[in-house]
Amino acid sequence: MTTGWIVGYAIGVVVVLAVVALVVPILVLARSIGRAAPLIDDELTAAVRHTAALRELRTTIDHAEVITAGLRRGRERLGG
């Protein structure tokens, strides 16, 4: 009967060690991500700030189309 308990404890220790071996790298990676998160957030905020003017790009394109259409009409009227 004693051998069964020893085998059971050995299997339990192996299972616990396997779980620890799988969980520790996940926790290390999570800690690394947690440390990098503020820097990533700051960079994303800067990217939003630097690209905010792109919202006006559609307006610029619309104005450019009006101008080029006017130039095209002017060229046609001048015979070009």
Secondary structure as the mmCIF struct_conf table of DSSP 4:
data_model
#
loop_
_struct_conf.conf_type_id
_struct_conf.id
_struct_conf.beg_label_comp_id
_struct_conf.beg_label_asym_id
_struct_conf.beg_label_seq_id
_struct_conf.end_label_comp_id
_struct_conf.end_label_asym_id
_struct_conf.end_label_seq_id
HELX_RH_AL_P HELX_RH_AL_P1 THR A 2 THR A 51
HELX_RH_3T_P HELX_RH_3T_P1 ALA A 52 GLU A 56
HELX_RH_AL_P HELX_RH_AL_P2 LEU A 57 ARG A 77
TURN_TY1_P TURN_TY1_P1 LEU A 78 GLY A 79
#
